[in-house]
Amino acid sequence: MCRAGYGSNSQFPSLCLLCPRGSYSVGGLKNNRKPQCTACAGGFTTLGEGATTAAACNVAGEAALRAGCQPLLDQWSTNDEG
């Protein structure tokens, strides 16, 4: 079992490793296996390593910035929406 913010990977399946920036893990067990870190969706990333929920994926990564997204009080808007 891994703590939140940690997951295993295919190279080291028996270890719990800190999730890298741009991913998260809620911890626990999944299908009797250690969870893997889940990549943030939609071009977003995290502020740093060890994120524990998908909500931490609230920082515009390069792809989101190229699409014109900008942070606005925990919400996202595009340049054409003001």
C-alpha positions as CSV (number, residue, x, y, z in Angstrom):
1,M,0.0,0.0,0.0
2,C,1.3,3.5,-0.8
3,R,0.5,6.7,1.0
4,A,-1.3,9.5,-0.9
5,G,1.1,11.3,-3.2
6,Y,3.2,8.1,-3.8
7,G,2.8,5.4,-6.4
8,S,4.6,2.5,-8.0
9,N,5.8,2.3,-11.6
10,S,6.7,-0.5,-14.0
11,Q,10.4,-0.2,-13.3
12,F,10.0,-0.5,-9.5
13,P,6.6,-2.2,-8.8
14,S,7.4,-3.0,-5.2
15,L,8.4,0.5,-4.2
16,C,6.3,3.5,-3.4
17,L,7.9,6.5,-5.1
18,L,6.9,10.2,-4.8
19,C,4.7,11.2,-7.7
20,P,6.5,13.5,-10.1
21,R,5.2,17.0,-11.0
22,G,2.3,16.7,-13.4
23,S,0.8,13.6,-11.7
24,Y,-1.0,12.6,-8.5
25,S,-2.0,9.5,-6.5
26,V,-4.7,9.1,-3.8
27,G,-2.7,6.2,-2.3
28,G,-4.1,2.9,-1.0
29,L,-4.4,-0.2,-3.1
30,K,-6.0,-0.6,-6.5
31,N,-7.0,-4.1,-7.5
32,N,-4.8,-5.5,-4.8
33,R,-1.8,-3.6,-6.3
34,K,0.0,-0.5,-5.4
35,P,-1.4,2.5,-7.3
36,Q,0.5,4.2,-10.0
37,C,0.7,8.0,-10.2
38,T,-1.9,9.3,-12.6
39,A,-1.0,12.0,-15.1
40,C,-2.9,15.3,-15.0
41,A,-5.4,15.8,-17.8
42,G,-6.0,18.5,-20.3
43,G,-2.6,20.1,-20.4
44,F,-2.5,20.9,-16.7
45,T,0.2,20.1,-14.1
46,T,0.8,20.4,-10.4
47,L,2.9,22.9,-8.5
48,G,5.3,20.2,-7.4
49,E,5.8,16.6,-6.6
50,G,3.6,14.4,-4.3
51,A,0.2,15.7,-5.3
52,T,-2.6,13.7,-3.6
53,T,-5.7,14.5,-5.7
54,A,-6.8,15.4,-9.2
55,A,-7.7,18.9,-7.9
56,A,-4.0,19.6,-7.5
57,C,-3.8,19.5,-11.3
58,N,-4.8,23.2,-11.5
59,V,-1.6,24.8,-12.9
60,A,-1.6,25.5,-16.7
61,G,1.1,23.4,-18.3
62,E,2.7,24.3,-21.6
63,A,-0.2,22.8,-23.6
64,A,-2.8,24.8,-21.7
65,L,-0.8,28.0,-22.0
66,R,-0.5,27.4,-25.8
67,A,-4.3,27.1,-25.9
68,G,-4.6,30.5,-24.3
69,C,-5.8,29.4,-20.8
70,Q,-5.0,31.6,-17.8
71,P,-5.7,31.0,-14.1
72,L,-8.6,33.0,-12.7
73,L,-9.4,32.3,-9.0
74,D,-9.4,28.5,-9.2
75,Q,-11.2,28.6,-12.6
76,W,-9.8,28.8,-16.1
77,S,-10.7,31.1,-18.9
78,T,-9.4,31.7,-22.4
79,N,-8.1,34.9,-23.7
80,D,-11.2,35.4,-25.9
81,E,-13.5,35.2,-22.9
82,G,-11.7,38.0,-21.1
